[in-house]
């Protein structure tokens, strides 16, 4: 099916930098909602840009200059969006830190980012510690008024200057910051396809520190999109209420959430006349579920494939057969080149599995402050070398079959076992530990920990192990299942035998997850 494109209210090609586009969006989109928080607090495009102007002046008075990094340790919401826009006006670079990061991760990210200023908020729980010596601004101290950005002495920035850094973990658990300039953000807006239409109202569950938000600033400004933050924790009634009350046009959810929504008798096309598209997140949707959503709600589901380093890669189109959504991640998006190669970079024929490589204007410029990793991330032709393995089918749809490394993805977050293993092994009751990913409904994969106890007669419990992990790392990195072993299996090269561990999981499977409505 050929996607029908409609013109955006603001053509991205006409703006010199993010500051200029922000000013245009304030005028063109004006009183339209830019953000709606879970409690109903909202801000228009004009007020968002006006507040950003005031905060830009505040940041400038604190010494933030063009090329400086501003680290945001803020929850997803209006304050985060205001600070992101304010930094962009100054030509500063925003590095978001997921609020779920643990102390060790925060220290590593801040060390790599080397920010001139950290903005963090203590109003949503105890503030996370930051290394001494960093300049800090409390979220409660952010300027609350508005200022005309045209009245500020803003620098001429250009579209090739860095705008944002999105951090992900490396294979050793060390942070890697993928950075993007305004040209990247403009390319993402141009490649949006069916995901964006003029004045969409989008229900978003992506943390603002995630690439799904950080790379989409121009997309929001170009299309005039309203971002609506759902209440937490998730439940079907709450999602239905938000879909109706906020007249949502684009909504994303995991397959189980779509299924739970369909259980509500009130869900009909007449109840959701504004919804035009649904997005499947985290795990594949069955063909039967795709068909039921289309019948009960009257909207198509689509699948999107992306990664931190390349926030736009492949996707299905509205009208694709349900089996395509279940079996594949669709076709390359506009302006994106995707190929499947052998280890030497030679393209493989249709049906043959190999390494997925991506090239587009959306892809990162590199890893922040890490030229060595940047060089290793791209091949000689400029293609990003992903860790994913896949193949193309006869219709040009990409089928993912696995990953080349040991990384697993839990609820949309990339997790590397080595990082968790190092933390678990520090527990006084743990002599050795290993972690592998295991397929799971709803969230894609879970972490399974193998522990050699210090005292075999009194092994550590799963709750105690999870508490230990969450005290040091993001909570989503805590293992979901525990298998106690006398020794970790080793290969002939004295390395952990992860194939054997996977067999042990198959022999000792985790209990079924309890569904939450």
N, C-alpha and C positions, 0 to 999 in steps of 0.2 A: 504494500500500500504506500502511495506517495503522500508524505506529510504536506498538509496545506499550510503555508506560511502566511502570517499576517504582519503588517508593518508595525514596528515598535513605535511608541510615542516619541522616543528620543533615539535618533540614529547614532550608534556608538562611534562611527567613523568621524563624526564631526567635532569631537572634543579632544583637547590637547592633553588633559590629565584628569585625575579623579576629582580634584577640587573644582574644575570647570564643570564637570558633569553633575556634581552635587548641587552647584548653584543653579544649573538649568533644571534639575529635578525639582528643586524647591519652588520654582516658578511654574513649571508645566503641571506637576502633580499636586502642588499646593496643599489644599485641605484634605486630600485623600489620606487614609490611614497608611502609615509606613510600618508600624509595629503595634501589635496588640498582645499584652502580657496575659498570663493565665488568670489573673484577678480582674481582668477587664481594663486595666490601665492602658491607654493608647496614646500615640503621638503621630501627628501628621508629617508629611514630607517637609512642609515648610518649617514646622517647629523642630523636627529632627535636625535639619541643616542649620537652623538658627541656634539651637543648643550646641551643636558641634562647633559653630563659629565661636561661641562663648568659651567652650572648653579648649579650643585651639589657642585662643588668647591666653588662657590659664596655663596650658602646657608650655607655651612660648615663654611666659614669665618665669617658669620653673627651669628654663634653660634648654628645653627640647628644640632641636634644630633639624633641618633637612638631613636625612640620612641616619638619624638616630633611631634606635629601636625603643618602642614603648610596649612593655609587657602587660597584658591584661589578665588579671586573676579575678575575673568577675563572672557571675552567673549569666546565662543567656538572657538577654532582655534589652531594654531601651538604653540603659547606661553603657552597656558594652557597645551597642551600635553607635551611640554618640561619640564614644572615645575612638572607635575605629575611624569614623568619618573625620573627627578632629585631627587625628594623627595624619590622615591622608591629605588634609588641607595644608599641613605644614611640610609635607614631603617626608614625614617620619614613617617608620615601618612598624606595623602592628604585629606582635607575636602573642597569640592567644594561648593561655594555659587552661586546659580542661580542669574544672573544679574538682574532679575526682582524682587528680594526680596526688600521689603520696609525697612525703617530704623529700625522699631521695630523688624522685623524678623531678620535682620542682627545682631542686638545687642543680641537677644536671642540665635542665633546659635553660635556666637562667645563666648558667656558666657559658653555654654555647651561644645564647642570644646576645649576651653582654648588653642588656638594656640600659638606656640613660634614665629610665623611670619605670617603676612598677606601680600599677594602679590595682588595688585590691580592696575587697569589700568584706568587712567584719559583721555586716548586718544579717548575713545568712549563715551564721555559725562562727565558730572560732577561726580566726584568720590563720592560714597556713604560714609556717615560718619561711622567711626568705634570708639569704645570706646577708651578713652585716655589711654595711657600706653602700648598699643600693639606695638611691633616692626613691622615696615612696610617697604615694598620694592615696588617701582613703577615698573609697567610693562615695562616702557621705560628704566629702569635701568638694566633689565635682561642682563646677559652676552650674547653677540652675536656671540662669537667665538665658537670653538669646542675643545674638550679635550678627550683624550682616557680614558675611564672609568677604564681601567686596570692600568693606571698610578696613579689613585686616591687611597688614603688609606681608602678603603671602608670596613665597618664592615661585619662580617659574620652574615647574618640576619636570615635565616631559613624561611621555608614556613608557619609557624604558627604565624608569627609576623604580626600585623595589617598593611595593605597597604592603605586602603581608608575608608572614612566615608561619607555616603550619608544621607543627612538630609531630613526628612519628618515631617509633623505636627502631633501632638498628638490630641486626642479627645478634649482637652481643648485649642488647638492652640499652646501649648508649643512644641519646637523642639525636635525631636527624631532623633538621628544619628545612623543608621544601619552601623555596621562596618564589614569589610571583610578582610581576610588574603589571602596570596598567594594560599593556598590550595583551597579557595573559587573561586578565579579567574581561577585556573586551571580546576576546576570542571565545571565552566561555559563554558570554551572552549571545554571541552569534551562533553558537553550536547548540543552543538550548532545545531546538526542535519542538516537539509536542509539549515539553515541560513548561514552556512560557508563552503567555499570550497577554495582550494589553490588560492591565489592571486585574491580574489574577489575585486571588486571596488564598494564600498557601498555608496549610497547617503543617508546621515544621516541628520535627522532634530531634533534629540534628543539633548537638551542642554548638554554640557559636564559635568555639575554638577549633571546630572540625572544618576540614576543607570544604564540606558541603555548604558552609556559610561563608567562610573566609574568601573563597574563590568566586563567589556569586554577587559581590557588591555591585559591579557594573550591571549584571543581569537584573537586579532589583531596581536600580536607578533607570535603566533603559526602558523596562517594561512597566514601571510603576507598580511593582508587586507589593502587596501587603503580606507581612509575615506574622502569623498568629502562633503563639507559643501555647501548647496544650497544657492543661492541668496535670499534675502528677500526684499520686501514681495513676497509671492508665486504667481506665475501665470503659466498657462499651457504651454505657449510658452517657458518660462524660464526653466521649468522642462524638457521639450522636448529637448531644446538646451543642457542642462547639461547631460542628459542621452546619447545623441549622442557624444558630444565633449569629455566627460570623459570616454566613453565606460563602463558605469555603468552596473554591473552584478546583484546587489541586490538593490532594491529601495522600500522605504516605503512611503505610503501616506494614507490620510483618504479617505473614499469612494467617497466623492464629488470630490476630486482632481483626482482620477482615472477616474471618469466620465467626468470631464472637459478635461482631456488628450485625451480621446477617441473622443472628438469633433473635434480635429485637423485632417484634411484630410491627413496630411503627416504621421500620425502614422500608421505604418505597421510593421510586423515582419522583413521585409527587412531593414527598417530604424533603427531598434534596435536589430541587430544581436547578441550583447553581453549580453543583459538582459536575465537572466536565471530564476529570481524569483521576485515576487512582494509581499510586506507585507502590510496587511490591519491594519491600526492603528486607535485607538480612538473609532470608532463606528462600528457596524456590517455592513458587505457588503451584499447587496441583492444577491440572487442566480442569478438573471438576470445580475447583474453587473459582478459577477465572470465569468459567461459564456462569456460576451462581451469582457472582458479583454483577456481571453484565445483565443478568435477568432481573435480579432483585433491586439493584440500584440504578441500572440503566446507564452505567459508564464503563468504559474500557479500563483495564489494568495495563500498566507497562512495567518493564523491568529496566533498570539502569545498572551498568557496570562502570565503576570508577575506582580510583585509588588516590591516596594523598598526593602522590607525585604527578598524577594526571587526572584531575577532577572530572573530566569528560572523556569517555572512551566509546562505549557501545550502548545501544538500547533497542528495545522493541518499539514498534509503532502501534498506535491505536488501530484495532482491526486485525492485528496479527492473530493467527489461530492460537487457541489456548495452549496447545502442545509446544509451540515455539517459546512461549513464556516459561513453561515448565522445564524445557530441555536446554534452552540457550539463553544468552544475554543479549541477543539481537545483533544488529549490524553497526559498523562504525558510524559515529555521528558526523554531521557536516564539518568538513575541514580536518577530520581526524584520519590518519593512516594507521592501520593495524595489520601486522603480519605475524605469522607463526613460523619460527625458524628452528634450526638445529643449534647446537651450542656455538657454532662458528658464525652464526648469523645468516646462513643460507636458507631462503624461503622453502617451506615444505609444501607439498601438494595437499589439496583438499582431502580431509579425512585422516591425515597423519598428525599425530600429537607432537607438539614442540613448545618452545618458549614464546610467550606473547611479548611482542615489541610494539611500542606506540610512538607516533610522531605527530605533533600538532602544535598549534599556537596556544593551546590551553595548558600544555605541559609545563612543569616547573622549569625555572632557569638553572636551578642547581640546589645543592644543599648549603645552607647558610654557614659561612665561616669554615667550610670543609671542602676545599678544592680536590682533595684526593678521592673522597667518596663521590663527588660530582663527576669526576672523570670516569670512574668505574661504572657509573649509573647509565652512561650513554655509549652506544657503539660508534664506529667511525662515520656512519651515515646520519648521526643525530637522533637515532631511535632510542627511546627509553627502554632499558632491558628490565622487564618486570620479573617477579618471581613466580608468575602464574604459568601454568601449563594448559594448553588448549588446542583446539583444532577448528577449522571452518567446515560447516556443512555445505551441501551442494547449492543452497540458496544464499550463501554468504553470511549466515549467522555464526557467531562465535560460540563455541561450546567449551566451557571451562571444565577441566578434568582434575585439577589439583594444583598444588604449589610445589615448587622445586625444593624448598627448605622445610623447616620444621614449624614455621609460624602457623598459628591457627587464628581464626577470626570468630570472636565471641560477641554477638550482638552488634556487629559492625565495627568492632575495635580489633586492630591487629595486636596479637599477643605473641611474644617470643619466649619459649620455655626457659632459656638460659637465665634470663633476668629473674624469673620466679624461683627457679631452682637455687640460685645464689641466696635469695632471701630465706627460703625454707630451710636451707642447710644451716643457717645461723641460729635456728631455734635450739635451745639447750637440750631438747628431748629428741632431736632429729640428728641421726648420724650421717645420712646421705639422702638425697632426694632427686627425683627426675619428674618431668611434666611433659605430657603429650596432649594434643587436641583430639577430641572425639566427637563425631557427628551427633547433633541433637536437634530435636524439633524446636521451632520458634526462634531460637537465637543462633542457629547455624552450627556452632560447635561449643563444647565446654572443655574446661581444663581438668585433666585427671592427674592427680599427684601420686607418685610412688615413693613411699617413705621407708627407709630402714631406721627403725627406732633405736634410740640410745639404750633403752631398756626393753628388750623384747617382751617382758612380762607386763609391761605397762605402756603400750604404744599411745601416741598422741591421737586425739580424736579429730574428726573433720572440723567441727566448730572451732576448736582451739587453733587448728592450722589456718583456717580462714581468717580468724581474728588477727593472728600474727601477720599474715600476708597483707591484710587491709590496713594494718598499722604502719606498713612500710611502702606500700604500692597502691595504685588505683584499686578501688574495690572490685572492679570487674575482672581484675587479674587473679583474684583469689580462686584457688581450685574448687571445683564443684563436686568432685568425687575423690575418694581416698582409697588407695590399695596399699596395705602394709605388706612389705616383703622382707625376707631375710637378707637378701643382697640384690643390688641392681644388676641386671643382665648386661654383659659386656660382649663386644665383638672381638674378633681376633686381634684387632688393633688397639684393644683395651679402651674402646670408646663405648658409651652407653648404646646398647642395642635397642633402638627405638622401634624396630619392626617387632621385636619380641615383646616390648611394652604394649604395642597395639594388640597383640594376641592376648596378652594378659587382661586387657580391657574387655576384649570380646568374651573371655572366659569369666570375667567378673564385672558384668555391665552395671552402669549406674542405674539407680531406680528411676522409674518414669517421673518426669517433671510434673508437678501439680499445676494445672492451668489456673490462671487468675482472670476472673471476669472484670 
